[in-house]
Amino acid sequence: VFRLVWGEAFTAAVRPLLFLIPGYLFLTPARVLAVYLAVETQFQANLKASLSGLFANCVLNLLLIPPFGIIGAAIATSCSLILVVVVLSREFSSCTQFGFQELWIPRGSDLRLKK
């Protein structure tokens, strides 16, 4: 599909993109936590998460790019995004009654449709 849409010249980008998917899969729903924290004027929580991700990304890029190239950069970014999610989740949990597990591990009642 990728080759069909963007052409042969971009097929080399498929592998790094696959390594980015986990980070963005976790980050996407966590954006709701970031918005909640901002609305509750917990700006330091978002700053803490962003700076943690920035620091981790810089360190991991230094460690992973030399041996692995663009794949290392993708892995570093994905790991950094997951760290941002963990920090946001912990900050959200400390501001609310929701525990870390309640946020990320679905229960049976979460899956039932309300009528």
C-alpha positions in Angstrom: 0.0 0.0 0.0 2.8 2.4 0.9 4.5 1.9 -2.4 1.2 2.4 -4.3 0.5 5.7 -2.5 3.9 7.3 -2.3 5.9 5.4 -4.9 9.1 3.3 -4.9 11.3 6.1 -3.7 9.7 6.1 -0.3 9.6 2.3 0.4 12.8 2.7 2.6 10.7 4.8 5.0 8.4 1.9 5.9 10.6 0.2 8.4 11.4 3.3 10.5 7.7 4.1 10.5 6.9 0.7 11.9 9.1 1.5 14.8 7.4 4.8 15.4 3.9 3.2 15.6 4.1 2.0 19.2 5.0 5.4 20.6 2.3 7.2 18.8 -0.3 4.5 19.6 0.3 5.2 23.3 0.7 9.0 22.9 -2.6 9.5 21.1 -5.0 8.7 23.9 -2.6 10.3 26.4 -3.2 13.7 24.8 -6.5 13.7 26.6 -4.6 13.5 29.9 -2.5 16.4 28.8 -5.5 18.5 28.0 -7.2 17.6 31.3 -4.0 18.6 33.2 -3.8 21.9 31.3 -7.5 22.7 32.1 -6.8 21.9 35.8 -3.9 24.4 35.6 -1.4 21.6 36.2 1.0 23.1 33.6 4.1 21.8 35.4 2.8 18.3 34.8 2.8 18.8 31.1 6.2 20.5 31.2 7.6 17.6 33.3 6.3 15.1 30.8 7.7 17.0 27.8 11.1 17.6 29.3 11.4 14.0 30.3 10.6 13.0 26.7 13.1 15.6 25.4 15.9 14.4 27.6 15.2 10.7 26.9 15.0 11.4 23.2 18.4 13.2 23.2 20.2 10.5 25.2 18.6 7.6 23.2 19.4 9.3 19.9 23.0 9.6 20.9 23.1 5.9 21.9 21.1 4.4 19.1 21.7 6.4 15.9 25.4 5.5 15.5 24.8 1.8 15.5 21.3 1.6 14.0 20.9 4.8 11.9 17.3 5.9 11.2 15.9 2.8 12.9 17.7 3.8 16.0 16.2 7.3 15.8 12.7 5.8 15.3 13.2 3.5 18.4 14.5 6.5 20.4 11.5 8.6 19.5 9.0 5.8 20.2 10.6 5.1 23.6 10.6 8.8 24.4 6.9 9.1 23.5 6.1 6.2 25.8 8.0 7.9 28.6 5.9 11.0 28.1 2.8 8.9 28.4 4.0 7.3 31.6 4.8 10.7 33.2 1.5 12.1 32.0 -0.3 9.1 33.5 1.4 9.4 36.8 0.7 13.1 37.0 -3.0 12.5 36.1 -3.2 9.8 38.7 -1.8 12.1 41.4 -4.5 14.7 40.5 -7.5 12.4 40.4 -8.8 9.3 42.0 -7.8 7.2 39.0 -4.9 4.8 39.4 -2.4 4.1 36.7 -4.0 0.6 36.0 -7.5 2.1 35.8 -6.3 4.4 33.0 -4.6 1.8 30.8 -5.9 -1.7 31.6 -9.5 -2.2 30.4 -12.0 -4.0 32.6 -15.0 -5.9 31.5 -17.3 -3.0 32.5 -15.4 -0.7 30.2 -16.3 -2.9 27.3 -20.0 -3.2 28.0 -22.2 -0.8 26.0 -24.4 1.5 28.0 -28.1 1.6 27.0 
